[in-house]
Amino acid sequence: MNNRRQFLETVAVTSLGMTALGAQAQAAWPSQVLKIIVPFPAGGTSDVIARLISVPLGEILKTQVVVENRTGANGSVGAGVVAQSSDSHTMLLSDMSSVATAPLIIKDLPFKPTDLQGVTMLAYSPHMLVAAPSQPFSNLKEMIEFGKKNKINVASSGTGSANHLGMVEIAQLTGIKWQHVPYRGGAQSIADTAAGVTHVVLNGMLATLPMVNGGRLKVLGISKRTRMALVGQYPTIAEQGLSTFESGTYQGIAVSSSMPKAAVEKLSAALISVIRSPEMRARLAAAGAEVMTSTPTELSTFLTNERKRWGDVIQKAGKELEGTA
């Protein structure tokens, strides 16, 4: 009996010790500099948000937060860096739609979808369909008429990106002739469209609106179903005849699936606190984005739904994913 009592007391003490160690480990995280990997070049939507949140996030978590751009393969290079990370201090800030659809498009993806786990969504920003002022069309109807007679060169931030797939769906719904011109990120795609190198681009509002306001691009349509107050003077794509169409950039945070749940929860709470602050809401709203947060589970559900939604578009496109003749 005494031996059994001693055994149970030992187990209890050990359990309490493990619990204390777990709590201590949670409190100790982060124990080093945090890194936000943006899988696109500087100047795009993901990069803009990453640099907005880095300082306040560091203040909450009492550590430095650095932003690193790791480009390539429409964001999959940077996503792979995070998926294969084991230091629990590296996170991915990207368009979650692109993360969801990458396995459907890239054959040699350097990671599996299960290698990443969601932390929280941050913001939604509709796409803006834009062209240089010199282009011979000023709205969606005129672009469609032009595109049925002439091949339209369409820029995007990369093959399989949310804005690329949005244009694939527009082409499927309208029958325009087009050629895809992929770039390594949104910043260069809108710069070349403004310069007339490509005809149009469907890109996130945060990176595109400043060039619209500066007169370098004109708006053909907004990808949100209903008009936004900030850009209420511009018609939506849906109200111009494509009633079922809606797209956008859903910026969120994912980390390696090896990151401990306690650290994920602590990071999620800190990110939500930052992005929901009145100052951040105002700054994002002024740029054309709406704050959108989620639990890790809700983000996982979103990824599953996006994979199905765009999977149907990709399957229908088949070999014509790059554009029609």
N, C-alpha and C positions, 0 to 999 in steps of 0.2 A: 504493500500500500504506500509506504514511504517512497519507494522507488518511483511508483506511478505518479505520486504528487510532485516529486522533484522533476520528473520528465515534463509534466504539464506546466509547471512553473517555468521551466527552461524554455518551452515552446512559447509561452506567453511573453516572457521577457524578450525572446528573439523577435516575435511578431511586433511588439512595441518598438523594438529597435529598428526593424525594417520600415515601419510606418514613419518613425522619426526621420530616418535616412531619406525616405521618399519625399517627405515634406521639405527637408533641408535641400534636396536636389531641385525641387520645384522652385523654392525660394532663391536658389543660387542661379537659376537660369534667368537671363543670359549671363554667361561667364566670360564672354569675349565680344568683339565687335560683330554686329549683325550686318549681313550683306543682302541687299535686294538685287537680284539678277533681273534685268530687263532684257528680253531676248530680241529687241529691236534697236535700231540706232537712236541716238539722241534726237529729241524734237518731236517724237511721235506721242500718241496718247498715253501709252504705258509709261514712257519716260517722264512725261509731264507730271503724272500723278505720283510716281515714285519719288520725285524730287520735292513735291509738295509735302508728302507725309514723312519723309526721312527724319527731319529735325524734330518735330513734335513726338514722333514714335520713339526716338532716342531719349527724349526727355522723360517720357513715361517709364521706359524700361531701364533708364539710367545707364545707357551705354551709347556708343557711337553707332550710327547706321549709315552705311555707305551704299551708293548705287553703282552698279557695274553693268555696262552694256555688253552682252555676249550674243552676237548676231549670227544668223545663218539658218537655212532650211525653214523659213517662215516661223522662226521662234523655237524650233525643235532643238537646236543646239543649246540654247540657254536653258530650256526646259530639261534637257538631258543632264546638264550640269547640276541642277537642283535635285533631280530624281536620283542621281547617283551620289549625292552628298551624304556624308555620315556625321557631320559635325553639329547638327541641330541648330545652326546659326545662319543658314543660307535659305532664302525664300525666293520664290518666283512671283513677279508681278507681271501679269500678261492678260491679254484678251482671253477669257475662259472659253469662248466659242472656238477659238483656234486650237486651244489645248485639247478640247473635246474631239475635234474633227481630225487632228493630226494622224491618229492611227488609221483612219480611213483613206488617207491620201499618200502618206509617206511610207514606202515599202520597208526601208531599212531604218525604221525609227530606233534611236539609240536607247529607248526605254519603253516599258510597258505602262499602260494607263494606271495599273495598280501600284506603280512605283511612286506615284504622287498622291498626296491627300490634300483635300481642300482645307482652308483656314477660314476665310470669309470673302464674300463679295465686297467690293468697295464702291463702284459707281457704274451707272449706265449712261452712255452717250450715244445718241442716234448718229447714223451716218449722214453725211451731206453728199449728194450727187452734184458735182461741180465741174465747170469747164472754164477755160480761159475766156475773157470777154470777147476775143476775136473770133471764137467759134460761131458758125452760122446757125445756131439753135440756142434758145433761151429758156426752154421748159422741156418737160419729159416728152410731150407729144411731138414737138419739133425734133427732138433727138431721135425718137423712134422713126419718124418719117425720113430723116437723114440716114439712119442706120439700116433702113431697108433698101436704100439705093447705094450706099457707100459703106465700106468696112470701117467700123469705129475702133480706134486703138484705145483700149481701156487699161489704165494703170491700176496697180494694186500694191499692197505692202508685202505680197508674196503669194505663191501658189497655195491654195487651201486656206488662206486667211479669211476672216469673216467678211471683209469687204469684197474679196474676190468671189466668194460663194454668193454674196448678195447680187453681184453683177451677173453671175451664171444664171441665177433665178430670174432676174429681169430679162435676160436674153431668152430664156425658155418661155416666159410669159408674153413676150412681144414679137419674137421672131427676127430681131435685128441681126445684122452681120457684124461680127466683132473679132478682134484679136487681142488676146491677153498680153499685157506687158508687165511682168512681175518685177518688183524692186525688193530691196533688202529691208524696207521699212516704209512707214507712211510719209515721213518727212520728205524723202526724195521723190516719192510718187506724186505728191501734190506740187512740189516745186517744178517738176517737169511738165505737169499738166498746165500749170500757170504759164509756163514758157511756150506752150503750144507743141511740145514734143509728143504728147499724147492728147487725145480728144477729151476724155473724161476720167474722173476717178470718183469712187464711192468711198469716202474716208470718214474716220471719227471726227466729231465736231470740235473737240478740244484742240486738235492740231490744225484743223481746217478753217475754223471761224476767223482767226486773226487775218488770214490771207483774203478771206471774203470781205472783211471789214476794211482791209487795206486796198480793196479794189483790184486785186490780182486774180481773183476768181469770181465767177458768177454762179448762183445757186439754181440748179434745175429741179431739185426736190429734196425733201427731208424724209428719212426712212422711218420715222415714228408715225404710228397710225393717226395720232391727233397732233395738232399744232402745239409747239412750245412757245411760251410767252416771249422768251428771249429772241426767237427768230420767227415770230408769228406772221411776219410779212411774207414768208416763203411758203408755198403750198407743199403738202406732203406728197410722197410718191403714191400713196394709197388713194388720195382724193383726185389724182390725175389719171385714174383708170385702173390701177393695179390694186384693187381693194383688199386683197389678201396679203399684200406685201408689207413686211416689217423686218428691219434688221438693226444692228447696232453693235457697239463694242461694250462688252460686259467685263470690266476690269476687276480682277480679283487676285487673291493670294493663295498659292499652293506651296507645299513643302514636301520634302522626302517622306515616304511612308514610314521610314525608320525613326522619324522624330517622335519622342515620347508625347503621349496624349496630354500630360500635364503642361508641357511646354507649348503645345499647340493651343490649348485653351487659354493660357496666359497671353500668348501672342494675339490670338483672336480678340480677346477682350481689349487689349491695348489698341489694336488697329481700329476696332469699332469705336472706341472712345475718341480716337484722333479724327476719323472720317466724319463722325456725327457732330463734331464741335461746330458751333455757330459760324466761326470764322471759315472753317473748311467748307461747310455747306455753301456759304456765300461765294467763296472763291470758285468752287466748282460750278455753281449755278450761273455765275457770270461768264463762265467759259463754255457753258452748254452741256453740263453733266448733272445727273441726279444722283444723290447718295443712295446706295443700295447695299445693305448689309445682309449677312446670312450666317447661320451656324455651319460648321463643317459638314454636317449631314445634308443640309439644304443645298450646299454648293455641290456635293456629290450627285444629288438628284438632278440639279441643273445640268451638270455635265452629261449625264445619261440622256436627258431630254434633248439637249442640243445635238448630241451625236445622232440621234434618230431623226430629228428635224432636218438637219443638213445632209444626213446620209441618204435620204430620199432624193435630194437635189443632185448629189454626187452620182448616185446610181443612174438616175435619168440622163445625166450628162454623158456618162461613159467616157469614151475616148475624146469627146468634144469638150472635156473640162477646160482645156486651154483656149477655147474660142471656136467659133464656127467659120466655115470657109466663105 
